[in-house]
Amino acid sequence: MEEYDSKSPLNLIIIMYLQFIQIASSVWKNGSKDVRDCIKISKLANAEDTEEDINRLISILHQKHQHMIRKERI
């Protein structure tokens, strides 16, 4: 029987894909339908981040976005 290699390129791609799906789901649940938000959060997130950590990043991004909108209106 072959030994399981958790560092193989295919396994790393699968892990990254699953993490992106988790981030996309969290972004969608928090009201954004923009894939650019998913990409921004993906760049900020670590592999060890929990759903709570990802939601915190989303709320920070949302606050920053709201602040920029207010600035443009002035």
C-alpha positions in Angstrom: 0.0 0.0 0.0 1.3 3.5 -0.9 2.0 6.0 1.8 -0.2 9.0 1.8 1.7 12.1 0.8 -0.1 15.2 2.1 2.4 17.5 0.4 1.8 16.3 -3.2 0.9 19.0 -5.7 -2.5 17.5 -6.3 -3.4 17.4 -2.6 -2.3 21.0 -2.2 -4.5 22.1 -5.1 -7.5 20.2 -3.6 -6.9 21.9 -0.2 -6.6 25.3 -1.8 -9.8 24.7 -3.8 -11.7 23.6 -0.7 -10.5 26.6 1.2 -11.6 28.9 -1.6 -15.1 27.2 -1.7 -15.4 27.8 2.1 -14.4 31.5 1.6 -16.8 32.0 -1.3 -19.6 30.5 0.7 -18.9 32.8 3.7 -18.7 35.8 1.4 -22.0 34.9 -0.2 -23.7 34.3 3.1 -22.6 37.8 4.3 -24.3 39.5 1.4 -21.6 40.0 -1.3 -22.1 38.5 -4.7 -18.8 39.8 -6.0 -16.1 37.2 -6.9 -13.4 40.0 -6.3 -14.3 39.9 -2.6 -13.7 36.2 -2.6 -10.3 36.7 -4.1 -9.3 39.5 -1.7 -10.3 37.3 1.3 -8.4 34.3 -0.2 -5.3 36.4 -0.3 -5.6 37.4 3.3 -6.7 34.0 4.7 -4.3 31.4 6.0 -4.8 27.6 5.7 -5.4 27.4 9.5 -8.1 30.0 9.6 -11.5 28.9 10.9 -14.8 30.1 9.5 -15.0 32.6 12.4 -11.6 34.1 11.2 -12.8 34.3 7.6 -16.0 36.0 8.7 -14.0 38.5 10.7 -11.9 39.3 7.5 -15.1 39.7 5.5 -16.6 42.2 8.1 -13.3 44.2 8.0 -13.4 44.3 4.2 -17.1 45.3 4.3 -16.4 48.1 6.7 -13.5 49.4 4.5 -15.8 49.2 1.5 -18.5 51.2 3.3 -16.0 53.8 4.3 -14.8 54.2 0.7 -18.3 54.7 -0.5 -19.0 57.4 2.1 -15.8 59.2 1.1 -16.8 59.2 -2.6 -20.1 60.8 -1.8 -18.5 63.8 0.0 
